[in-house]
Amino acid sequence: MQVAFKVLVVLGLLFVASCESVAKFNPFNFASDEKAYDESAASADVDASVAAEVKAETPPLRIQPIKVAMAKESEPIKPKEVTPATSYIKAENTPPAADASFTETALAAINKFIPKTTSGQVKAGVLLPLSGKSKSVGEALQTAAMMALAEGNNKDVVLQFYDTRGTGDGATEATKKALAEGVDVILGPLFSSETKEVADTLGWSDINVIGFSSDPGVLSDKVFSVAPLVAQQVEEIIGFACSQGYKRFAVLAQNNEMGESALAAANNAVSSEMCGGEVTGVGLYDPETTDFSMAIKEILPEALLAKLERENLRDQGYEVLEEPLYDSDGNLIDEDNIKFDFDAVLLVDEGTRLRSLGALLEYYDINPKEIKVLGVSMMDDNNVKREPSLIGAWYSVVPKEGFDRFAVKYKNLTGEKKNPPRITGLAYDAVALTVLLAKGDGINSYTLTNPSGFKGVSGAFRLLADGRAERALAIMEVTKSGKNKVLRPAREAFSEPVKD
């Protein structure tokens, strides 16, 4: 190992990290809250075969209730069968634009399929950042919401849009206006800080919220989210790794609520009877840092740190005595065969930070061929393959097959060449769920928490009594080609009762 070369590698990583001035928006990372959405965070292009399949497809992408056999204490709710009807949208609350824009073009195209009527019975207030730094993602969510309504076949559902500006104050104002205009349910907002303000403004109101924040701290028995949570993703990937023989885990994550949630989930997963493993090392770092070396050193064996320090001094021109290394028990250490305390390492981050962490693993002699690298949905990024040490990594993520089909329809409708951001699938599901429940027994905490769940654009999911979403997740492997390999497909339904 040449430390001088490694120093150059670290300096290069620090430079690249410092060039990223705005973090990518990721719906599965509530630490990205209130940061401007980066268009490069959109999903990778879908396969041509999917596009051809969707082009020939006639049925719409409607959400479906899942009907499966379950324990008696968790009998599924069976929505009433109703005759499909025409959808209706109220667009008076959509902010006007000075010039023709992408959103105006998309909404005009959708409105061709929505006859205007005034017989709406269920008013859904949709709270989105339609101005400000996150305007682009807000407009994409608005388009997805209208697509879901147009395909929902229920004339009694009305969508009323309210601009939150991507801020807490904006969310408060939007909620007050929605209440004054008599909405029956609130869809959105996008960020956790906004969601908290919406919940505070609603107070003891009976109105339910179906939002998009992945922060479990803002959820309750009235405030739900359709977003997959980091904690569930961590438990899923560690559970899979355990089933493949990995039992000792190290965790590298941001020193914030998301990192704490990930660490708690990791400890919960390894302590389960199915795993019987342990978390042997934890490295937490400042979310704003560009230097992750101190965090990684927290998970390294002392012998390796001593060896690296000696090599560093030698490369700086110091004369270093070749003294043997001993472990804490006084045993002689073979410097060419230093053992790690873990056989898998979990990285809970995204974008440039994730790739920087991957590069530093190899720098510190963590060989990905010997120690399995694990991740969560933030690893589902085409740029990950640019870091060689992350090739072969495993991660958990919502299935993308349904989203790929949705993305083709979205692009055909809007004329956009790039895929919409993945979070648009959540907006589609939230509106489609509202339309479905409005046809049956109404929108309330009982129907929303149907234990059988629902199947939407982003796969099967069910809402829990505390507001969290349990999602069916797939296990993927990063490949050089970028077409990541499915190691375990997401399940199609929930056959077991909801866990307490």
Order of alpha helices (4+ residues) and beta strands (2+ residues): alpha-alpha-beta-alpha-beta-alpha-beta-alpha-beta-alpha-beta-beta-alpha-beta-alpha-beta-alpha-alpha-beta-alpha-beta-beta-alpha-alpha-alpha-beta-beta-beta-beta-beta
